[in-house]
Amino acid sequence: MRALTKPIPALALSATAALLAATTACRSNTSGAPAPDVVGATDAAHEALERTMDELADDHARLWRAGTAGDWKQVDTEIGRIEFGFDTVRREHPRIGAHELSTAKALDSFTVAPRFALRAAVAAHDDAGFRESFDALSAACNTCHEAYGRRGDPIGRPR
């Protein structure tokens, strides 16, 4: 199992490259204007998206706490909850406002590589790999939020 820990930095590097590519793709629009917020969404749709994002932020914080405690079973549970939240966003919010990039493509572009690295670190019970891949997932979340014009509280290690 230790063999899995060596490629994790490379996975994080590829995750960073994927983030940069996805950010460029997500930010490109014909008008050159900043990415729209949840423009045109009904109040109910906007509230539902906000609730899902709040739940994802809570799951993200629990993921950190479980990982730093070495509770790999709980880490796996939290990753599952995060992936369920992403699936909810894909299903219930296929597009956010007038943004050109679908949420499914954005989530996949931004989060697949960090989630893969995170799962590899968990499988190897690799503390350093967990921390690195957690930070890569946090960066992916923040980059996606910025691309969609949501610059609220950043996602990261809980205080």
Residue frames as a rotation matrix with the C-alpha (Angstrom) as fourth column:
MET 1
0.560 0.829 0.000 0.00
0.829 -0.560 0.000 0.00
0.000 0.000 -1.000 0.00
ARG 2
0.218 -0.540 -0.813 2.90
0.333 -0.742 0.582 2.42
-0.917 -0.398 0.019 0.58
ALA 3
-0.625 -0.485 0.611 3.54
0.709 -0.026 0.705 2.46
-0.326 0.874 0.360 -3.16
LEU 4
0.259 0.821 0.509 0.42
0.921 -0.369 0.127 4.62
0.292 0.436 -0.851 -3.54
THR 5
0.617 0.023 -0.787 1.95
0.508 -0.775 0.376 7.48
-0.601 -0.632 -0.489 -1.56
LYS 6
-0.437 -0.899 -0.020 4.65
0.546 -0.282 0.789 8.28
-0.715 0.334 0.614 -4.09
PRO 7
-0.606 0.146 0.782 2.37
0.736 -0.271 0.621 9.40
0.302 0.951 0.057 -6.94
ILE 8
0.301 0.834 -0.463 0.18
0.931 -0.362 -0.047 11.61
-0.207 -0.417 -0.885 -4.77
PRO 9
-0.126 -0.346 -0.930 2.34
0.150 -0.933 0.327 14.77
-0.981 -0.098 0.170 -5.27
ALA 10
-0.973 -0.205 0.107 2.18
0.122 -0.063 0.991 14.12
-0.197 0.977 0.086 -9.01
LEU 11
-0.280 0.947 0.156 -1.59
0.927 0.224 0.302 13.77
0.252 0.229 -0.940 -8.76
ALA 12
0.305 0.355 -0.884 -1.80
0.655 -0.752 -0.075 17.06
-0.691 -0.556 -0.462 -6.88
LEU 13
-0.606 -0.590 -0.535 0.35
-0.033 -0.653 0.757 18.69
-0.795 0.476 0.376 -9.58
SER 14
-0.879 0.342 0.333 -1.94
0.421 0.228 0.878 17.34
0.225 0.912 -0.344 -12.30
ALA 15
0.085 0.930 -0.357 -4.91
0.991 -0.118 -0.071 18.56
-0.108 -0.348 -0.931 -10.26
THR 16
-0.033 -0.184 -0.982 -3.39
0.264 -0.950 0.169 22.05
-0.964 -0.253 0.080 -10.22
ALA 17
-0.938 -0.329 -0.108 -2.86
-0.031 -0.231 0.973 21.94
-0.345 0.916 0.206 -13.98
ALA 18
-0.522 0.823 0.225 -6.45
0.797 0.376 0.473 20.81
0.305 0.426 -0.852 -14.46
LEU 19
0.182 0.577 -0.796 -7.65
0.801 -0.557 -0.221 23.68
-0.571 -0.597 -0.564 -12.27
LEU 20
-0.459 -0.435 -0.775 -5.77
-0.044 -0.860 0.509 26.22
-0.887 0.268 0.375 -14.34
ALA 21
-0.985 0.107 0.137 -7.15
0.155 0.176 0.972 24.82
0.079 0.979 -0.189 -17.59
ALA 22
-0.243 0.964 -0.104 -10.67
0.949 0.259 0.182 24.65
0.203 -0.054 -0.978 -16.25
THR 23
-0.004 0.187 -0.982 -10.47
0.549 -0.821 -0.159 28.18
-0.836 -0.540 -0.099 -14.84
THR 24
-0.815 -0.354 -0.459 -9.44
-0.176 -0.603 0.778 29.50
-0.553 0.715 0.429 -18.22
ALA 25
-0.825 0.551 0.127 -12.26
0.400 0.410 0.820 27.62
0.400 0.727 -0.559 -19.94
CYS 26
-0.081 0.850 -0.521 -14.79
0.995 0.037 -0.095 28.68
-0.062 -0.526 -0.848 -17.33
ARG 27
-0.140 -0.033 -0.990 -13.83
0.374 -0.927 -0.022 32.35
-0.917 -0.373 0.142 -17.45
SER 28
-0.969 -0.247 0.008 -13.95
0.100 -0.363 0.927 32.64
-0.226 0.899 0.376 -21.20
ASN 29
0.060 0.989 0.135 -17.14
0.702 0.054 -0.710 34.23
-0.709 0.138 -0.691 -22.41
THR 30
0.007 -0.054 0.999 -17.98
0.970 -0.241 -0.020 36.25
0.242 0.969 0.051 -25.45
SER 31
0.809 0.407 0.424 -18.63
0.334 -0.912 0.239 39.52
0.484 -0.051 -0.874 -23.62
GLY 32
-0.272 -0.956 0.109 -15.48
0.296 -0.191 -0.936 39.56
0.916 -0.222 0.335 -21.51
ALA 33
0.201 0.436 0.877 -17.68
-0.716 -0.546 0.435 40.37
0.669 -0.715 0.203 -18.51
PRO 34
-0.717 -0.446 0.536 -17.11
-0.697 0.478 -0.534 38.62
-0.018 -0.757 -0.654 -15.18
ALA 35
-0.787 0.429 -0.443 -18.83
0.282 0.889 0.360 35.30
0.548 0.158 -0.821 -14.69
PRO 36
-0.137 0.827 0.545 -22.42
-0.520 -0.529 0.671 35.83
0.843 -0.191 0.502 -13.59
ASP 37
-0.784 0.041 0.620 -23.74
-0.580 0.310 -0.754 34.97
-0.223 -0.950 -0.219 -10.18
VAL 38
-0.714 0.602 0.356 -26.94
0.561 0.797 -0.224 32.98
-0.419 0.040 -0.907 -9.85
VAL 39
-0.741 0.384 -0.551 -28.57
-0.517 -0.850 0.102 35.39
-0.430 0.360 0.828 -12.28
GLY 40
-0.377 0.692 -0.615 -32.02
-0.784 0.115 0.609 34.47
0.493 0.712 0.500 -13.45
ALA 41
-0.762 0.121 -0.637 -32.47
0.324 0.922 -0.211 31.73
0.561 -0.367 -0.742 -10.88
THR 42
0.358 0.908 0.216 -35.68
0.042 -0.246 0.968 31.72
0.933 -0.338 -0.126 -8.92
ASP 43
0.066 -0.290 0.955 -35.42
-0.914 -0.401 -0.058 32.54
0.399 -0.869 -0.292 -5.25
ALA 44
0.793 0.298 0.531 -36.27
-0.513 0.797 0.318 28.93
-0.329 -0.525 0.785 -4.42
ALA 45
0.844 -0.531 -0.070 -33.57
0.346 0.640 -0.686 27.58
0.409 0.555 0.724 -6.76
HIS 46
0.102 -0.824 0.557 -31.03
-0.315 -0.557 -0.768 30.02
0.944 -0.097 -0.317 -5.37
GLU 47
0.257 0.068 0.964 -31.92
-0.965 -0.035 0.259 29.04
0.051 -0.997 0.057 -1.78
ALA 48
0.974 0.117 0.195 -31.69
-0.128 0.991 0.041 25.35
-0.188 -0.065 0.980 -2.63
LEU 49
0.545 -0.838 0.018 -28.24
0.294 0.172 -0.940 25.84
0.785 0.518 0.340 -4.16
GLU 50
-0.004 -0.527 0.850 -27.11
-0.686 -0.617 -0.386 27.83
0.728 -0.584 -0.359 -1.14
ARG 51
0.626 0.299 0.721 -28.34
-0.750 0.486 0.450 25.06
-0.216 -0.822 0.528 1.20
THR 52
0.954 -0.300 -0.028 -26.47
0.267 0.886 -0.380 22.43
0.138 0.355 0.925 -0.81
MET 53
0.237 -0.915 0.327 -23.30
0.055 -0.324 -0.945 24.53
0.970 0.242 -0.026 -0.77
ASP 54
0.163 -0.124 0.979 -23.62
-0.924 -0.368 0.107 25.06
0.347 -0.922 -0.175 3.00
GLU 55
0.890 0.188 0.415 -23.96
-0.335 0.888 0.316 21.30
-0.309 -0.420 0.853 3.47
LEU 56
0.737 -0.676 -0.016 -20.90
0.393 0.447 -0.804 20.75
0.550 0.586 0.595 1.27
ALA 57
0.072 -0.714 0.696 -18.91
-0.475 -0.638 -0.606 23.23
0.877 -0.288 -0.385 3.36
ASP 58
0.443 0.154 0.883 -19.92
-0.887 0.222 0.406 21.34
-0.133 -0.963 0.235 6.52
ASP 59
0.989 -0.085 0.124 -18.94
0.106 0.980 -0.171 18.02
-0.107 0.182 0.977 4.91
HIS 60
0.477 -0.857 0.197 -15.61
0.111 -0.164 -0.980 19.54
0.872 0.489 0.017 3.87
ALA 61
0.058 -0.417 0.907 -14.89
-0.867 -0.472 -0.161 20.64
0.495 -0.777 -0.389 7.45
ARG 62
0.692 0.244 0.679 -15.83
-0.591 0.732 0.339 17.19
-0.414 -0.636 0.651 8.80
LEU 63
0.898 -0.429 -0.104 -13.56
0.216 0.632 -0.744 15.65
0.385 0.646 0.660 6.17
TRP 64
0.127 -0.891 0.437 -10.63
-0.372 -0.451 -0.811 17.67
0.919 -0.059 -0.389 7.51
ARG 65
0.150 -0.023 0.988 -11.34
-0.988 -0.045 0.149 16.78
0.041 -0.999 -0.029 11.12
ALA 66
0.908 0.226 0.353 -11.67
-0.250 0.968 0.025 13.07
-0.336 -0.111 0.935 10.34
GLY 67
0.752 -0.657 -0.059 -8.51
0.199 0.311 -0.930 13.06
0.629 0.687 0.364 8.22
THR 68
-0.024 -0.803 0.596 -6.38
-0.570 -0.478 -0.668 14.83
0.821 -0.356 -0.446 10.78
ALA 69
0.249 0.171 0.953 -7.66
-0.929 0.321 0.185 12.40
-0.274 -0.931 0.239 13.42
GLY 70
-0.777 -0.595 -0.207 -6.68
-0.629 0.720 0.293 9.46
-0.026 0.358 -0.933 11.21
ASP 71
-0.234 0.793 0.563 -10.28
-0.149 0.543 -0.826 8.21
-0.961 -0.277 -0.009 11.09
TRP 72
-0.913 -0.294 -0.283 -10.06
-0.304 0.028 0.952 6.83
-0.272 0.955 -0.114 7.56
LYS 73
-0.600 0.773 0.204 -13.49
0.798 0.597 0.085 5.21
-0.056 0.214 -0.975 7.68
GLN 74
0.259 0.693 -0.673 -15.09
0.579 -0.669 -0.466 8.58
-0.773 -0.269 -0.574 8.50
VAL 75
-0.466 -0.489 -0.737 -12.96
-0.338 -0.672 0.659 10.25
-0.818 0.556 0.148 5.83
ASP 76
-0.967 0.127 0.220 -14.38
0.254 0.536 0.805 7.82
-0.016 0.834 -0.551 3.30
THR 77
-0.112 0.981 -0.158 -17.90
0.950 0.059 -0.308 8.62
-0.293 -0.185 -0.938 4.54
GLU 78
0.163 0.142 -0.976 -17.29
0.154 -0.981 -0.117 12.37
-0.975 -0.131 -0.182 4.19
ILE 79
-0.840 -0.445 -0.310 -15.89
-0.259 -0.172 0.950 11.97
-0.476 0.879 0.029 0.68
GLY 80
-0.698 0.657 0.286 -19.10
0.712 0.595 0.372 10.10
0.074 0.464 -0.883 -0.17
ARG 81
0.191 0.784 -0.591 -21.18
0.761 -0.498 -0.415 12.94
-0.620 -0.370 -0.692 1.26
ILE 82
-0.250 -0.365 -0.897 -19.23
-0.247 -0.872 0.423 15.50
-0.936 0.327 0.128 -0.76
GLU 83
-0.992 -0.123 0.039 -19.68
-0.001 0.313 0.950 13.46
-0.129 0.942 -0.311 -3.92
PHE 84
-0.286 0.957 0.040 -23.42
0.950 0.289 -0.121 13.16
-0.127 0.004 -0.992 -3.16
GLY 85
0.196 0.316 -0.928 -23.55
0.324 -0.914 -0.243 16.95
-0.926 -0.253 -0.282 -2.79
PHE 86
-0.684 -0.492 -0.538 -21.79
-0.366 -0.407 0.837 17.40
-0.630 0.770 0.099 -6.13
ASP 87
-0.857 0.429 0.286 -24.30
0.512 0.635 0.579 14.99
0.067 0.642 -0.764 -7.70
THR 88
0.059 0.899 -0.434 -27.12
0.844 -0.277 -0.460 17.05
-0.533 -0.339 -0.775 -6.21
VAL 89
-0.094 -0.162 -0.982 -25.70
-0.199 -0.964 0.178 20.22
-0.976 0.212 0.058 -7.77
ARG 90
-0.955 -0.288 -0.065 -25.32
-0.134 0.226 0.965 18.47
-0.263 0.931 -0.254 -11.14
ARG 91
-0.633 0.758 0.158 -28.89
0.770 0.596 0.229 17.15
0.080 0.267 -0.960 -11.04
GLU 92
0.239 0.853 -0.465 -30.77
0.902 -0.371 -0.218 20.11
-0.359 -0.367 -0.858 -9.55
HIS 93
0.599 -0.123 -0.791 -28.69
-0.147 -0.988 0.043 22.99
-0.787 0.091 -0.611 -10.94
PRO 94
0.492 -0.422 0.762 -27.46
0.790 0.584 -0.187 21.94
-0.366 0.693 0.621 -14.41
ARG 95
-0.183 -0.534 0.825 -26.59
0.666 -0.685 -0.296 25.57
0.724 0.495 0.481 -15.17
ILE 96
-0.065 0.112 -0.992 -26.08
0.863 -0.492 -0.112 28.47
-0.500 -0.863 -0.065 -12.84
GLY 97
0.165 0.236 -0.958 -27.58
-0.104 -0.961 -0.254 31.62
-0.981 0.142 -0.134 -14.26
ALA 98
0.918 0.173 -0.357 -26.45
-0.337 -0.134 -0.932 32.46
-0.209 0.976 -0.065 -17.76
HIS 99
0.034 -0.989 0.141 -23.04
-0.679 0.080 0.730 30.86
-0.733 -0.121 -0.669 -17.34
GLU 100
0.250 0.015 -0.968 -21.83
-0.937 0.255 -0.238 29.05
0.243 0.967 0.077 -20.45
LEU 101
-0.664 -0.596 -0.451 -20.25
-0.447 0.800 -0.399 26.10
0.599 -0.064 -0.798 -18.61
SER 102
0.436 0.836 -0.332 -22.60
-0.211 0.454 0.866 23.46
0.875 -0.307 0.375 -17.19
THR 103
0.434 -0.246 0.867 -22.19
-0.901 -0.092 0.425 22.65
-0.025 -0.965 -0.261 -13.52
ALA 104
0.930 -0.101 0.353 -21.46
0.070 0.993 0.099 19.01
-0.361 -0.067 0.930 -14.42
LYS 105
0.608 -0.743 0.280 -18.53
0.487 0.071 -0.870 20.03
0.627 0.665 0.405 -16.64
ALA 106
0.291 -0.494 0.819 -17.30
-0.583 -0.771 -0.258 22.55
0.759 -0.402 -0.512 -14.07
LEU 107
0.667 -0.001 0.745 -17.45
-0.691 0.372 0.620 20.06
-0.278 -0.928 0.247 -11.20
ASP 108
0.893 -0.349 0.284 -15.70
0.406 0.898 -0.172 17.42
-0.195 0.268 0.943 -13.26
SER 109
0.519 -0.723 0.457 -13.07
0.254 -0.380 -0.890 19.83
0.816 0.578 -0.013 -14.55
PHE 110
0.212 -0.418 0.883 -12.29
-0.705 -0.691 -0.158 21.23
0.677 -0.589 -0.441 -11.15
THR 111
0.267 0.033 0.963 -12.71
-0.951 0.168 0.258 18.31
-0.153 -0.985 0.076 -8.75
VAL 112
0.930 0.142 -0.339 -12.01
-0.219 0.955 -0.201 14.95
0.295 0.261 0.919 -10.40
ALA 113
0.155 -0.956 -0.248 -8.21
0.082 0.263 -0.961 15.05
0.985 0.128 0.119 -10.04
PRO 114
-0.467 -0.357 0.809 -8.23
-0.730 -0.361 -0.580 16.31
0.499 -0.862 -0.092 -6.43
ARG 115
0.463 0.699 0.545 -10.85
-0.876 0.455 0.161 13.74
-0.135 -0.552 0.823 -5.43
PHE 116
0.800 -0.263 -0.539 -8.83
-0.036 0.876 -0.482 10.96
0.598 0.405 0.691 -7.08
ALA 117
-0.264 -0.956 0.127 -5.72
-0.135 -0.094 -0.986 12.08
0.955 -0.277 -0.104 -5.17
LEU 118
-0.209 0.278 0.937 -7.72
-0.959 -0.246 -0.141 12.27
0.191 -0.929 0.318 -1.97
ARG 119
0.830 0.556 0.040 -9.04
-0.556 0.821 0.129 8.73
0.039 -0.129 0.991 -2.39
ALA 120
0.453 -0.750 -0.482 -5.52
0.116 0.586 -0.802 7.46
0.884 0.307 0.353 -3.11
ALA 121
-0.480 -0.632 0.608 -4.22
-0.493 -0.379 -0.783 9.11
0.726 -0.676 -0.130 0.07
VAL 122
0.184 0.649 0.739 -7.05
-0.982 0.154 0.109 7.61
-0.043 -0.745 0.665 2.09
ALA 123
0.892 0.151 -0.426 -6.46
-0.246 0.953 -0.176 4.13
0.380 0.262 0.887 0.66
ALA 124
0.103 -0.955 -0.279 -2.80
0.268 0.297 -0.916 4.43
0.958 0.019 0.287 1.65
HIS 125
0.783 0.228 -0.579 -3.60
0.618 -0.175 0.767 5.95
0.074 -0.958 -0.278 5.07
ASP 126
-0.260 -0.915 0.308 -1.16
0.907 -0.341 -0.248 8.67
0.332 0.215 0.919 4.06
ASP 127
0.282 0.379 -0.881 -1.44
0.779 -0.627 -0.020 11.70
-0.560 -0.681 -0.472 6.37
ALA 128
-0.495 -0.550 -0.673 0.75
0.061 -0.794 0.605 14.00
-0.867 0.258 0.426 4.27
GLY 129
-0.939 0.184 0.291 -1.01
0.318 0.138 0.938 12.93
0.132 0.973 -0.188 1.07
PHE 130
-0.004 0.978 -0.207 -4.37
0.999 0.013 0.045 13.54
0.046 -0.206 -0.977 2.73
ARG 131
0.123 0.014 -0.992 -3.39
0.461 -0.886 0.044 17.08
-0.879 -0.463 -0.115 3.71
GLU 132
-0.801 -0.508 -0.317 -2.03
-0.057 -0.462 0.885 17.85
-0.596 0.727 0.341 0.25
SER 133
-0.801 0.532 0.275 -5.04
0.484 0.306 0.820 16.45
0.352 0.790 -0.502 -1.59
PHE 134
0.106 0.817 -0.567 -7.47
0.952 -0.248 -0.179 18.11
-0.286 -0.521 -0.804 0.86
ASP 135
-0.181 -0.255 -0.950 -5.81
0.115 -0.965 0.238 21.45
-0.977 -0.066 0.204 0.08
ALA 136
-0.986 -0.166 0.011 -6.05
0.019 -0.047 0.999 20.67
-0.165 0.985 0.050 -3.66
LEU 137
-0.358 0.929 0.098 -9.78
0.890 0.307 0.338 19.94
0.284 0.208 -0.936 -3.29
SER 138
0.167 0.368 -0.915 -10.21
0.681 -0.714 -0.163 23.17
-0.713 -0.596 -0.369 -1.32
ALA 139
-0.622 -0.477 -0.621 -8.43
-0.116 -0.728 0.676 25.09
-0.774 0.492 0.398 -4.10
ALA 140
-0.888 0.347 0.301 -10.67
0.421 0.350 0.837 23.39
0.185 0.870 -0.457 -6.67
CYS 141
0.041 0.948 -0.317 -13.79
0.994 -0.071 -0.086 24.48
-0.104 -0.311 -0.945 -4.79
ASN 142
0.099 -0.048 -0.994 -12.56
0.332 -0.940 0.079 28.06
-0.938 -0.337 -0.077 -4.47
THR 143
-0.870 -0.456 -0.188 -11.51
-0.042 -0.311 0.950 28.24
-0.491 0.834 0.251 -8.12
CYS 144
-0.606 0.731 0.313 -14.92
0.734 0.363 0.574 27.00
0.307 0.578 -0.756 -9.25
HIS 145
0.246 0.704 -0.666 -16.70
0.873 -0.459 -0.163 29.47
-0.420 -0.541 -0.728 -6.96
GLU 146
-0.269 -0.428 -0.863 -14.59
0.043 -0.900 0.434 32.30
-0.962 0.080 0.260 -8.33
ALA 147
-0.973 -0.108 0.202 -15.24
0.192 0.092 0.977 31.23
-0.124 0.990 -0.069 -11.91
TYR 148
-0.240 0.962 0.127 -18.98
0.864 0.152 0.480 31.40
0.443 0.225 -0.868 -11.18
GLY 149
-0.249 0.095 0.964 -18.63
-0.015 -0.995 0.094 34.80
0.968 0.008 0.249 -9.53
ARG 150
0.848 0.516 -0.123 -19.08
0.071 0.121 0.990 33.52
0.525 -0.848 0.066 -5.96
ARG 151
-0.151 -0.982 0.111 -16.31
0.093 -0.126 -0.988 35.00
0.984 -0.139 0.111 -3.88
GLY 152
0.731 0.513 0.449 -17.78
-0.400 -0.210 0.892 34.47
0.552 -0.832 0.052 -0.40
ASP 153
0.482 -0.539 0.691 -16.09
-0.726 0.195 0.659 32.63
-0.490 -0.820 -0.297 2.41
PRO 154
-0.072 -0.584 -0.809 -13.26
-0.879 0.421 -0.226 30.53
0.472 0.694 -0.543 0.99
ILE 155
0.948 0.288 -0.133 -13.27
-0.225 0.907 0.357 26.76
0.223 -0.308 0.925 1.46
GLY 156
-0.001 -0.994 -0.114 -10.27
-0.492 0.100 -0.865 25.37
0.871 0.055 -0.489 3.31
ARG 157
-0.519 -0.271 -0.811 -8.99
0.513 0.660 -0.549 23.93
0.684 -0.701 -0.203 6.53
PRO 158
0.596 0.792 0.132 -11.42
0.335 -0.394 0.856 24.72
0.730 -0.466 -0.500 9.34
ARG 159
-0.244 -0.676 0.696 -10.14
-0.408 -0.579 -0.706 26.88
0.880 -0.456 -0.134 12.17
